[in-house]
């Protein structure tokens, strides 16, 4: 998990890390909404419409559904 999502650190007084933590709230929201898994599920379903016999993609769809709490 990226440290940006937690927002634990602040930028130091030097300008080397001034961009650190700018999107901490949106990163945390993205993580908590499981949007990555939903987007992956959409891409996998599109792939399976073209290549229906892909067993690896079918297993990946089942895993995404388990994470999202779908049947």
Secondary structure, 3 states (H helix, E strand, C coil): CCHHHHCCCCCCCCHHHCCCCCCHHHHHHHHHCCHHHHHHHHHHHHHHHHCCCCHHHHHHHHHHHHHHCCC
